[in-house]
Amino acid sequence: MFCLGSIRSVMLWFLCALFLFSCKDIPNSLSDVSENKKSAPIGSSVKLVILGTVQDAGSPQIACEKDCCKDLQKYPDNTRNVVALGLVDGVHKKSYLIEATPNIGLQLNHLNELASFPSKPLPDGVFLTHAHIGHYTGLMYFGKESLNSEKLPVFVMPQMSSFLTQNGPWGQLVSNDNIVLKALEANKGIKLSSSLTVTPFLVPHRDEYSETVGFLIEGPDKKVLFIPDIDKWARWEKSIVRAISEVDYAFIDATFYDEKEINNRDISEIPHPFVIESMALFNDLTSAEKGKIYFTHFNHTNPLLTPESEEYKDVVSKGFHVASFLEEFEL
């Protein structure tokens, strides 16, 4: 017969053993939690991943009291990241980030998860389109107050290079060798590998501090057009319809759905092409051509951020796409 003390000892041993074995199922980190959500290994393919679809100031936007922000102020949506793309070259084990947004930390985590390259926390380079806050300010996290990176290549146009070099705190990133600026030239491709080429081209936009470019991204089999910011399509020297005909995917500026969103500012100061204008321009395209188009760069007021909205359903019903966070494309 066991004494009371022996019974307690056996029960204690049993509980400890149960705890130790059950710990095997407890994730050690956030990466373990998302293990089942990872994409298939990149292997020898080249992929593009959408890392953000929101306009520079994010969603919800600061001090916004509109209905589109109220719930998000209390319950943030982590899928609403500022517009960016990731490129992964599985053949050459390289990855690249297009745009350095305020959400760069989370976006790099997702890029690395797709790439799955061991011991490689940073991409092989960052490409910037222009000097508006959502497109370059993420560079600050490469500085000594944060990551203190070493000679990270950042690909920029001439005016963008001058802006970063001559203005603080960005100039400190350059002088401290946190980043190394790599020169881009309009319409001249940068061959990153035998599988991947990126070519900048000038587009009209508010160029207070730098020129603005879009990018043509060429993989082994497919081409991508990326124009997150542009003034009205008619102001561009090239036909957007023709540009779409030359690629397999087109991620284009859809900052505002229509003029109703802009009720407190001079519309002439922010002449992005409205989605309704773009759809009218593309109305006569074949279904195959319309299927190439992915609207992105949505202002916090844009109803295309809400899949349940009538505007979203209308866009999709007409054969176009609305870009979505972490959507992948094989190139």
N, C-alpha and C positions, 0 to 999 in steps of 0.2 A: 504494500500500500504506500502511495506517495504521500509525503507530508505536504502541508500547505505551501512551504517554501519551494519544494521541488516542482509542484504544479505551476507556481508562478514563473519559475525559471524556464520550464518547457514552453509555456505560453509566450514568454518574452522572446525566446529563441525563434518560435514559429513566426511571430509578427515581424521580427527583423529579417528573417529569410524571405518572407513574402514581400517586404518593402524592397529588398535588394534585387529580387528577380523582376519586380514590376518596374524598377528604374530603367531597365533596358529599353522600355518603350517610351521613355520621356525624352523629348528632343533636347539636344544640348544648345541649340541656337536657333535663330530665326530661319537660317538657311535650311535646317532640318525640317522645319514646319512646312516650307514650300517645296520640299524635295519632290513630291508627287506632281507638282505643277510645272516642273521644268520641261523645256522642250526636249525633243530627241537630240542626242549628241550631234554637234554640228558636222562632224565627219569631214568629208572632202568638199562640202558644198559652200557656197557663198550666200549669205543671207542679209536682208535688211529687216530691222525691227523698228516699229514706231514706239518711241520713248516718251512722247508727249504730243498733245494736240491743241493746247490752250494758248491764247494770246499772252503776250509778255507779262502782264500784271497778274495772271493766274485767275483761279476761280475757287472760292469766292474772292472778289476783288476788295482791296482795302477800303474800309468805310462804306461799303455798299449796303444800302438798306432796302434794296429791291427784293422781290419775292425769289428771284433766282439765286440769291445769296443767303437768305435767312436760315434755312435748314443747314446749309453747308458751313455757316459760321459755328454752329453747335456740333455738327457731325461731319467733319472734313471727309472728302472723297479722295483717297490716295491715288486714284487713277487719273485725276485731273492735273497732269503735269504740263509745264510749258513746252512748247513745240520743240521736238528734237528727233533725230534719227540715229540709229546705231547700225554699223556695218561690221560684219564678221566674215573673215576669209578663213575658212577651215583648212584650206589647202596649205596656206603659208602661216597659219597660226597667228593671225593679226586681227586686231579690232580697231575701229575708229568711231569717234563720236562727232556728229554734225550738230553744231550749236552747243554752247556752254551756258545752260540755263540756271536759274536759282534752284532748280530741283536736281542739280547734277549729281548729288550723292546717291539718291535713290535710283536715278537713271543709270549710273555706272554700275550699281549693283545688279540691275537687270541685264545690262550689256554683258557683264562678266558671267552671269548665270547662263546666258545663251552661249557665250564663247567657250566656257568651261576649260580655259587654259590654266594649267597649274602655275601658282606663284606669279600671277600677272595681274595685279590689282588695277593698273592704269591702262588706258588704250594706247595704241601706237601713234595716235595723233588726234587732234581736234580741228575741225573745219568750222570757220565762222562766216556767216553771211553778211553781217553788218553790226553797227554800234548802237543798237537799241536794247533796252535793259534786259529783255528776255533772251537775248541771243549771245551775250558775251559775259555777263556779270558773274556767271558761275566760275569763271577763271579765278575769282578771289579765293576759292577753296584749295587752290594749288599753292597758295602763299605760305609764309612761315607761321602765320597764326593758325594754320590748319594742317594740310598734308605736307607742306614743304617739299614738293616734288622736285625732281632733278631733270632738267633739260627735256621737258615734255614738248614735243613738236606741236605747234599751233599754226595752222595754215591760214594765211590772211592776205587780203588785197592790199595795195600800197597805202591808201589812206587809212585803212584800219590799222596797219602796222605803225604808221606815224602816230595815230591816236593813242594806241596802247603804250608806245615808247615814251611819248612826251607828256603823258598825264598820269598822276598818281590816283590810286595806288597801283595801277597796272604797270607803270614803268619799273616798279620795284620787283615785280615778277620777272621782268626781263633782266634787270641788273643783277638779281640774285640767282639767275640761271634756273629759276623754277620752271620757266617756259622758254622755248627757243622759237622765234618767229620764222616761219617758212613762207617765202614769197609765192603768191598766186598771181597769175596773169590771165586777164579775160580771154576766154576761148582757147586757152592752152591747157591741155589735160595734164594732171599729175598721175603718173602711173605708179600706183602703190604696190602692185605685184602683177604677175602675168594674168591674174584673175580679176583685178579691180583697178578701175581708173575713175578719177573724179575731175570734172572740168567746170570751172566757174564761168558764168556769163552775167553781164551787167543787166540790171532791171531798174526802171524808174521808181524812186521812193523818196521819202523825206531824208535827205542825206546831210543832216546837220554836222555829223562828226566823221562819217566815212561813206564810201560808195556802198551800194547794195548789190548783192549777187544772188542768183539762184545757182543750183548745181545740177549737172548732168552726171549721173552715176551709172557706170557701165560694168556689169558683171560678165561672167563667161557667156551667158546666153540672153540676158535681158538688160534693158536700159530703163532708167528712172529719171523723171524730171521732178525737181524739188524747188518750189517757189513759195516760201512761207509768207513773204511780204512783197507786195507790189502795188503801185497805183493802178488806176483803171487800165484794163487790157489795151485800150486804144492808144495809150501813151507809150507802150512798148514798141520798139522798132520792128520786132518780130511778131508774126501771127501766133497767138497761143494755140489756135486750132492746128496750125502746121506743126508746132512744137510737140503737141500731143500725138500727132500722127507718126512722129519719128521715135517714139518710146513705147514701152510696154506698160508703165505705170506713171501717173502724174499726180503728185501731191501738191495741191495748189491752195493759194490764199483764199480763205473763207471767213475772214475776221467777222464780218457782219452779214446776217441773213438778208436784211433789208434796211431801209432808212428809218424805220420805226424805232429801231434800237437806239438811235442817236437823237435824243431829245433834249440834250443839255449842252451840246457843243456845235460849233460851226462845221457842217459836213464837208466843206471844202478843205478843211485842215487835215482830214483823215480820209483821203480818197481811195480806200481799198475797193476792189470790185465786190459788189454785193453778190451773194449767192444767187439771188433771183436773176441778176444781170448775167452771171456766168451761165446759168442754166438756159437762159434765152439765147445766148450766143452759141451754145453747144446743142441747141434744140434739134438741128438737122443732121447731127452726127449719127453714124450707124450705132446700133446697140453695142457693137464691139468697141468702138471708139469711146462711147460714153462709159463703158465698163472699165476703162483705164483710169478714170478720174476719181481721185480721193480728195474730198474737201478736208481742210485742216486749218489750224491757227485760229481757233474760235474765241471771240471775245466772251467774257463771262455772261453777257446778255444773250448770246446766240442760242436759239432753241435747238440747234443741232447737237448741243451737248446733252440733250435729253432724248434718248431713243423713243420714248413714249409720245413725244410731241408730234403734232400734225405736220409740222414743217419737215421733221426728220423723215416721216413716212412718205411725204411727197417727194423728197429728193431721191429716196431709194426706189420709189415706184417708177420714177422716170429713168432709171437705169444707172444712176450715179452711186458712188459710195461715200460714206462718211468714215474717215479714218478713225481707228480705235486703238486705244492704249495696248501695247504689247502684241499687236498684230504683226505677223511675220511674212516675209516674201522671199522666195528663193530666186536668186539672180543667176 
